[in-house]
Amino acid sequence: MLEDLVEHMAACDFFLVDAVKTLEKAMIARAMKTAGGNRTEASKILGIHRNTLQSKLEEYAVAVPRKPPQKAGPALRARAK
């Protein structure tokens, strides 16, 4: 499978730097999805520092999935009064 990917990229004149960026962007997007948009968790999945992840998210313009808003529970409602 990996050999097929390498052959495909070589046939399409991908430079190594482009191939690395493509793989890196895909792995970051997958980690962010798995972590539900939590950057700290995604950085742990990837084995990189959170600041490095933040830089790469900006560099590659990766869409960050958002968690749905939480409903206000009793504790949140009490603080809002």
N, C-alpha and C positions, 0 to 999 in steps of 0.2 A: 504494500500500500504506500509506504513512504517512498519507495523507489519510483513508483508510478507518478507520485507528486513531483519528485525531483525531475524526472524525465519531462513531464508536462511543462514545468517552469523553465527548464533549459530549452525546450523546443519553442517556447514563447518569448525567448530572449529576456527572461527575468534576470536582473543582476542580483547578487547575493543580498545586498542591502535591501532591495525591494522585497525579496522573499522573506527576510527576517521581519521586516515591518508588517507584512501581510499576516504572518503567523502570530506576531506579538499582538497586533490589534484584535485578531480573532480570539486569542486566549484571554485577553483583558475583557472583551465583551462577554465571553462565556462566564468568566469568574464574577463579573458584576451581576449578571443575570442569576447565577447560582446563589450569590450573596444577597439577593434582593435589593441591590443598590447600596449595600453597606460597604463603604470603601475600606474600612479596617478589616472586615472579614475577607473581602476580595484580595486584599494585599497578602493576607495570611495564606489564602488558597494558592496564590501565585509565588509566594516565597520572596516577596520584595517589600521594601519599606513603603509605608502609606504615602509619604511625600513623593516617592518615585512613581507610584501608581497615579497620584494626582497629576503629576507632570505629563505622564503618558496619556491620560484621559484627555488632557488639553491638547497635546501634540497631535493625537489621532482623531480628535473630535468624536470620541466614543459617547454614544447616548447612554445616560445613566438611568436605569429603570427606577421609578419612584414607587415607594410603598404607598398603598392606599391610606388616606387619612384615618386615624383612629377615632372611634366614637368617644365622646367625652364620658368618662366613667364618673362615679360619685366623687372621687378625689378631685378630678379636674373641674367638675361643676362647682364644688365647694370653693375652690380657689378663684373661680370666675366671679363669684358674688362680691 
